[in-house]
Amino acid sequence: MTNVTLKQLRYVDALARHGHFGRAAEACAVTQPALSMQIRELEASLGARLFERGARQVRLTGLGEEIAARARDILRAVDELEDLARTRRDGPGGRLRLGVIPTIAPYLLPRMIGDLAARYPGVDLQVRETQTERLIAELLEGRLDTAVVALPVSEPALQEVALFSEGFVLVRPASEAGAPVPAPEVLPDMQLLLLEEGHCFRDQALAVCGLRAASPRAGLDGSSLSTLVQMVGAGIGVTLIPEMAVGVETRGAPVAIQRFEAGRPVRTVGMIWRRSSPLAPDLLELAEVVRQSAEAIYATAPYRGG
């Protein structure tokens, strides 16, 4: 009978994700020879190759793709058993693997981390900042417990809980501070600067202006809200940012902030987690702490509202 171990399945999963023995070994915190040996032993036990070894990259064989998919399911189930034991033992104060999108993380995390630590002194918070698509994938793979994102994500396997809504504000050069507030649909004519492809806030901003995501954007994209604001300060164009980012990103920048007079565009921010997660009751409690953290930020922010 083939003796497949969880260790081997974790190594298969890591190698399938990274496509490189060195990076997979680093992710698993083992040496490359140790990982390679376990993969070879598994292939020998199964009597078939799972990976095609190339000079610079490793690719899954047809069987390897099937094995890797089943390995992910098994590992996720095992992780959920561990989560169940953890939540019974530690409650919300144990390990928490939290994902946050880049247009929220720098503004919410400083307050939120302090509030979580005060509420749950034993919490072991592990934060991952990346784009929504990647966070969803890592949640589904069991590598994150929950994530703070813009809703909706419309993934059937994930539970969504709305936390708060926030508006978008217009950032334009300081020299234009007294100019009338434009209607959103004319912003593209003012050289609208947006985040690069992959950021959900980019798609939200395009929707505000009635533009399709596929519209040509040559030379008008930035990698962060900070970059966009600095570009506006240099007189290159205008941009939209969420209200929570105003205090951080526009401090000291030669820009003016304007709020739309009618039909203020907003986004809903919430938390998501796997519907099957044993941590769900604790995550509901944590969601309330995150919501209160956001309220506290807005309560002390002069730029909120209107």
N, C-alpha and C positions, 0 to 999 in steps of 0.2 A: 504493500500500500504506500502511495506517495505521501511523504511527510513534509507538508508545506507549513512553514512557520510564519507567524505574524511579522517577525523581523524581515524575512524575505519579501513579504508583501509590501512592507513599508519601503524597502529598497527599490522594488519594482515601481512603486508609485512615484518615488522621488526621481528615479532615472527616466521614467516616462514624462514627468513634468519638466525636467531640466534638459534632457537630451544630451547629457554630458556626465561622464563618470565623476570627474573632479567636483563639479558643482553639486551633483547629487550626494556625494560623500560628505561635502561640507554641510549641506542642508540636514543630513542625518547625524552629523557630529561623529563621523567615523572616518577611518582612513580609506583612501581609494582602493587599496588592495583588499581590504576587508569587505567592502561593498561588492567589488568585482567577484570575489570568491563566492559570496552568498548567491549572487545572480547565476554564476556558472553551476553551482550545486542545484539550484532550483531548475535550471534548464536541463540538467542531467536527470533529475528526478522525473521531470515531465516528458523527457525524451524528445524535446523540440526546442528550437531557438525562439526566444522572445524578442531579441533585439538584433538589429543589423549594426555591426560596429564599423564606423567610418573613421577616416583620419582625424576629423574635427567634430563629428557629430554622431550621435547614436539614434537610430530610428527603430520604432516598434515594427515587428513583423505583423502579419494578419492575426495570428494567434496571440501575439503579444498585446495587441490592442484589446482583444477580448479579455485576456487575463488581467490587464491593467484596469479595465473598467470594473471587473468583478472585485479586484483587490480594493479599489476605492470604496465600493459598497461595503465590503467586509470591514475595512478600517474605520469607516464612518460609524458602523454599528458598534464596533468595539469602543470607539471614542465616546459614543453616547452612553454605553454602559458605565464608562469611567465618569462621565458627567453626572449620571444619576447618582452614583456613589458619592461624588464630590458635593453635590447640592444637598444630599441628606446629611453629610458630615459637616460641611463648612457653611452652608447657606450662601447668601450673596457675597460673603467675604472671602471666597476662594479665588482661584485663577479666573481671570476674565480676558478673553482674547477679543479685542474690540477693533473694528475697522471704521475709518472715517474718511469721507471724501475731502480732497484738498481745499475746496471752497468753504469748508466748515471747520476743519481741524485747527488752523492757527488761531481762530477766534473763540471757539467753544472749549477746546481742550484745557487751556490753563485754569479756567474756573471749574470745569467739570471734574478734572482730576482731583483738585482739592476737595470738592464737595463729596466725591465718591470715597476718598480716603477718610474724610471726617465721619461719614455715615457708616462705612464698613472698614474699620482700621486694618483688618487683615487682608484686604483685597490685593491680589497680585495682578496688576493691570498691565497687559501687553497690547500696545497700540500699533496698528498697521494703517498707514495713510496711503491710499491709492484711489484710482478711479472706480466708479460704480461697477462697471462690468467685471473688473478683477475682483472686487469685494464679493459680488454675488457668486462668482465661481468658487472662491475660497470658502464662502459659507456653505455652499452645496457640497463641497469636498470635505467639510468638517474641520477645516483648518482655522476657522474663526467661529466665535460663539455668536456674535451679533455685530451690527454695523449701523452707523448713523449716516443716512443718505437723504437725497431729495426723493420724495415720493411722487407718483407711484413707481414701483419697479415691475409690477405685473408678472411676478414669478410665482406660479401656483404652489411651489414647495415652500415658499417663505411667508411668514406672518409679518404684516405691516402694522405699525402703531404710530399714528401721527403724534408729533411732539409740539410743534409750533409752526406758525407761518411768518414769513418775513418778505418785505417788499424789495424791489430792485430800485436803485437810485442811479441817476445819470451823473457821470463824471466828465467834466469838460475843462478846458484850460481856464485858469484863473481870469484871464483877460475877457472871458465870455460870461462872467458871473452875472451880469445884469441882463443878459439876453433872455428872451421869452423861452419857456420850456417847450421843446418841440414835441410833436406827437410821435409815439414810438415808431410808426410806419415810415417816418422821414429820416430816421437815424442812419440807415445805410447811405443816404446821400451826404451825410456829414463825416464819412469815413469811420465807420463803426469798427472798433477793435474788439476782438473776441479771443477767448481761450482756444488753444489748438484742438484738433480733432480728438475725441475720446472723453472730453469733459462734459458731464451732463449739463453744467451751467451754460456751456456754449449753445447747446440745443435749446435750452430754455430762453436764452437771449434772442436767438434767431426766431423762435416762435413769437416772442413779444413784438418783433418787427415784421412778422408775417412772411419770413423768409424760409426757404427750405434748407435743410442741412447740407444739401449738395451744391448750394450756391457758391460760385467762385469767390475765394477769399485770399488771393495771392498777396503776401506781404502784410496782412492785417491781423495776424494771429500772435498770441503770446503764450508762454508756458505757465504763467501764474497771474493772479490778480495784481500782485505787486508790480510785475513787469508792465501790465496794461496801464496801471495808474501812472507809472513813470513815463510811459510813452505819451500819454495824454498831457502830462506836465511839460513835455518837450514840444507840445504843439502838433503832434502827429494826427490826432483825431479825437474821438470821444469813446467812452465805454460804459458798460453797465456793471455794477457790482452789487452784491447783497448788502442789506443794511448792517448786518453784523460785522462786515469787513471795513466799514467806513472809518471807525476810530483808529484802526491799526494801519490801514493801507494809505490813507490820505494825510496822516500826520506829517506836517512839514513839506508836503508836496504842493507845487504851485497849481492847484486845481480848484475848481468850484463844484459843489455838490448841489444837485437839483432834484426835486421830487416831482413826479408826474402829477399833474393837476386833476386828471380824471382817469378812471380805469387803471389804477395803480397796479402794475404787474407784481405778482407774488409767487413764491414757491412754498411748498409744504415740506418741512423737514421731519423725518421720523426715524425710528429704529426698525430693523428687520432681523429676523432669525428663522432658523428652520422650524417648520411646524412640528416636526418630530422631536425637537430638542427637549431633553428632560429639564433643562435650565429655564424653560419658559416662565414658570411662576416667579423665579428670581429676576428674570429679565424684565418682567412687567414692573417690578419694584425699581429696578435700575433705570428704566425708561422715565419714571416719575422724577428721579433725581436729576437726570439729564434735562428734563423739561424745566425743572426749577432753576437749574444752572443758567439756562438760556434766558429765563424770565429775569433773573438777577442781573445779567449782563445788560438787558434792555432797560431795566429800571434805572440804571445809572448812566445810560447813554443819552447825551443831549440830541443825537441825530435821529432818535427813534420816532417813527410815526409820520403823519401828514403827507 
